[in-house]
Amino acid sequence: MNKEMFTNKVLDAETTLYRVSMSMLKNEKDCEDAVQDAILIAYERLSTLKNEEYFTTWLVRILINVCNKQLRMRKRTYQSEYVNDVSDSDDYSDIEIKEMFEKLPVKIRTVLMLYYGEQFSVKEIKNILHIPEGTVKSRLSKGRQLLKIELL
């Protein structure tokens, strides 16, 4: 894969990368840093990509690793409350759903974001997160249950 192809594929995945990192980090600056770090790592390790067809999956996996590293560093450095940035939407139900979604554990929230937000299949999520397909399905189910409880 040449530089131009890499750039085009990264640009195609830009929205997905931003959404995934924002769902994990909940901070725009950290999100931007994570996406940039993931792109740099991907470029440096481009030779390890076995099949160009799975570029986006591979890149999202790198991003998730970067985000997890940032979260671990955050926990070690300090314990603080995060003030959520609420979107410009005036629809109260959207804000309420976003807040409920952000209360979910990171592992469940990540699976829900990949499945519903980015329309990855269960098999693709399995490959991205390196977890069994059954675990993906159980996290989807658990996430739905938790959201249902909050909505009722």
C-alpha positions in Angstrom: 0.0 0.0 0.0 1.4 3.4 -1.0 1.1 6.7 0.9 -1.7 7.9 -1.3 -3.8 4.8 -0.7 -3.0 4.9 3.0 -4.1 8.6 3.2 -7.4 7.8 1.3 -8.2 4.9 3.5 -7.5 7.0 6.7 -9.7 9.8 5.4 -12.5 7.2 4.7 -12.3 5.9 8.2 -11.9 9.4 9.9 -15.5 9.6 11.2 -15.4 6.1 12.5 -12.1 6.7 14.3 -13.4 9.9 15.9 -16.7 8.3 17.1 -14.9 5.3 18.6 -12.3 7.3 20.4 -14.9 9.9 21.6 -17.1 7.0 23.0 -14.1 5.8 25.0 -12.3 9.0 26.0 -15.2 11.5 26.2 -12.8 14.4 25.7 -12.2 16.1 22.3 -8.5 16.9 22.8 -7.7 13.3 24.1 -9.8 12.0 21.2 -7.8 14.0 18.6 -4.5 12.9 20.2 -5.6 9.2 20.2 -6.7 9.3 16.5 -3.4 11.0 15.5 -1.4 8.5 17.5 -3.3 5.6 16.0 -2.7 6.9 12.4 1.0 7.3 13.1 1.3 3.8 14.6 -0.6 2.4 11.7 1.6 4.1 9.2 4.8 2.9 11.0 3.4 -0.7 11.1 1.8 -0.8 7.7 3.9 -3.7 6.8 2.1 -5.8 9.4 -1.2 -5.4 7.7 -1.9 -8.8 6.1 -4.9 -8.0 4.1 -5.8 -4.5 2.8 -9.4 -5.4 2.8 -9.4 -5.2 6.6 -7.6 -1.9 6.9 -10.4 -0.1 8.8 -10.8 -3.0 11.2 -7.0 -3.0 11.8 -6.9 0.7 12.2 -9.8 0.7 14.7 -8.1 -2.0 16.7 -4.9 0.2 16.9 -7.1 3.1 18.0 -8.8 1.1 20.7 -5.4 0.1 22.0 -4.3 3.7 22.1 -7.5 4.8 23.9 -7.1 2.0 26.4 -3.5 3.1 27.1 -4.7 6.7 27.6 -7.4 5.5 30.0 -4.8 3.5 32.0 -2.6 6.6 32.2 -5.5 8.7 33.3 -6.3 6.4 36.1 -2.7 6.3 37.3 -2.3 10.0 37.1 -5.4 11.3 38.8 -9.0 10.5 39.7 -11.3 13.2 38.5 -14.8 13.8 37.4 -15.3 14.4 33.7 -17.7 17.1 32.6 -19.5 15.8 29.5 -19.6 17.9 26.5 -23.2 17.9 25.3 -23.8 18.1 21.6 -25.5 21.2 20.2 -28.8 19.2 20.0 -31.7 20.8 21.8 -33.6 17.5 21.9 -33.6 16.5 25.6 -34.2 12.8 24.9 -31.0 12.8 22.8 -29.0 14.3 25.6 -30.5 11.9 28.1 -29.8 8.9 25.9 -26.2 10.1 25.4 -25.7 10.5 29.2 -27.1 7.0 29.8 -24.8 5.6 27.1 -21.8 7.3 28.7 -22.6 5.7 32.1 -22.1 2.2 30.6 -18.9 0.4 31.3 -16.2 1.1 28.6 -16.2 -2.5 27.3 -20.0 -2.5 26.8 -20.1 1.0 25.4 -17.3 0.2 22.9 -19.2 -2.8 21.5 -22.4 -0.9 21.3 -20.7 2.0 19.5 -19.0 -0.3 17.0 -22.3 -2.2 16.4 -24.9 0.5 16.3 -22.8 3.7 15.7 -20.4 2.3 13.1 -22.5 -0.6 11.7 -19.7 -3.2 12.2 -20.9 -6.8 12.2 -20.5 -9.1 15.2 -17.7 -10.9 13.4 -15.9 -7.6 12.6 -16.2 -6.5 16.2 -14.8 -9.9 17.3 -11.8 -9.3 15.1 -11.3 -5.6 16.1 -11.5 -6.4 19.9 -9.9 -9.8 19.7 -12.6 -11.4 21.8 -14.9 -14.4 21.1 -18.1 -13.8 19.1 -20.1 -14.9 22.1 -18.6 -12.2 24.2 -19.5 -9.6 21.6 -23.1 -10.9 21.6 -23.3 -10.9 25.4 -21.9 -7.4 25.7 -24.5 -6.2 23.2 -27.2 -8.0 25.2 -26.0 -6.6 28.5 -25.8 -3.1 27.0 -29.3 -3.3 25.7 -30.5 -4.5 29.1 -28.8 -1.7 30.9 -30.1 0.9 28.6 -33.6 -0.5 28.8 -33.5 -0.4 32.6 -32.4 3.3 32.4 -35.1 4.1 29.9 -38.0 2.6 31.9 
